[in-house]
């Protein structure tokens, strides 16, 4: 059974930084896609970034402020978020897809970690 647990959320002022982590437990293939998604109040869930062994895909306007990385040895996914703005306020979820591409349904999801950015 694969489980994903996010951590690192919190409340910071605009311009600040946070680093989110997603610890993965269970057995899964080294060929996979992982990603960060977010759900803001009153909005639909949106993708932030996905990562595979072939590279990273960014969605929206976070590229340049956020960095996604994966430590396969630690089975942990990270999202470094800098220059945070109030519009980044959301619950952030990590997800895992057991395929080498990210163009489909994610197979496992974490429960999310809340990020609140005050102006």
Number of C-alpha atoms within 10 A of each C-alpha: 7 12 16 22 18 23 18 16 18 14 14 18 14 17 14 14 18 18 16 23 23 26 17 22 14 9 10 14 10 13 12 16 25 29 28 25 19 23 18 17 10 6 9 9 15 15 18 22 23 23 22 20 13 9 9 16 15 18 12 9 9 16 14 10 12 19 16 23 19 18 10 10 6 10 16 18 24 21 22 15 20 17 15 23 17 15 12 19 20 21 18 27 27 31 25 25 22 17 18 16 16 19 10 9 11 16 13 16 20 19 15 22 20 20 22 20 19 16 11
